[in-house]
């Protein structure tokens, strides 16, 4: 809302989103055929996640997040598990 990034409500529904984090993501192979390489790049303004999300939006794809799926993230340095 208001052009600011915020957390997505975990309501068990599927929502259209602007950027998708890459930790637990499925893509159809066609997204790689319909976008130009490099697919993932870190820039001064964008993380790899935001860069790829922008490429997909530019190619006409819509991005969705299913909040009924719970993923874990394990920090490689500390081994701390985030849910």
C-alpha positions in Angstrom: 0.0 0.0 0.0 1.1 3.6 -0.7 4.1 2.3 -2.7 5.8 0.9 0.4 6.9 -2.7 1.0 5.1 -4.5 3.7 4.4 -8.0 5.0 1.8 -10.1 3.3 -1.1 -11.2 5.5 -0.9 -15.0 6.2 -4.5 -15.9 5.5 -4.1 -19.1 3.6 -5.1 -17.4 0.3 -3.2 -16.8 -2.9 -2.3 -13.1 -3.5 -0.8 -11.3 -6.5 2.4 -9.7 -5.4 5.0 -7.3 -6.7 8.2 -9.2 -5.7 8.7 -12.8 -4.9 11.5 -14.0 -2.6 13.4 -17.0 -4.1 13.6 -19.3 -1.1 10.7 -21.5 -1.9 9.5 -20.7 -5.4 8.2 -22.7 -8.3 8.4 -21.4 -11.9 7.3 -22.8 -15.2 10.2 -23.3 -17.6 8.6 -20.8 -20.0 9.6 -17.9 -17.8 13.2 -18.5 -18.6 12.5 -18.9 -22.3 10.5 -15.6 -22.4 13.0 -13.5 -20.5 16.6 -12.6 -21.3 19.7 -13.8 -19.5 21.0 -12.9 -17.0 17.9 -13.9 -14.9 19.5 -13.1 -11.5 21.6 -10.1 -10.8 22.3 -7.9 -7.8 22.4 -4.2 -8.7 22.8 -1.0 -6.8 19.0 -0.8 -6.4 17.8 -4.4 -6.6 18.4 -7.7 -4.9 18.4 -10.9 -7.1 14.8 -11.6 -6.0 13.7 -8.1 -7.0 15.7 -8.1 -10.2 14.1 -11.4 -11.4 10.6 -10.3 -10.3 11.0 -7.1 -12.3 12.1 -9.1 -15.4 9.0 -11.3 -15.1 6.7 -8.4 -14.8 8.3 -6.7 -17.8 7.7 -9.9 -19.8 4.0 -9.8 -18.8 3.9 -12.4 -16.1 1.9 -11.9 -12.9 3.5 -13.0 -9.6 1.5 -14.8 -6.9 2.2 -16.0 -3.4 0.3 -18.8 -1.7 0.2 -18.0 2.0 -1.0 -21.5 2.9 2.5 -22.8 2.3 5.0 -22.4 5.1 8.7 -22.6 4.4 11.7 -22.7 6.7 14.9 -20.7 6.1 18.1 -21.8 7.7 20.8 -19.2 8.2 24.1 -20.6 6.8 26.2 -18.8 9.3 24.3 -19.3 12.5 22.2 -22.4 11.6 19.2 -20.5 13.1 15.9 -21.7 11.6 13.3 -19.0 10.6 9.7 -19.9 9.9 
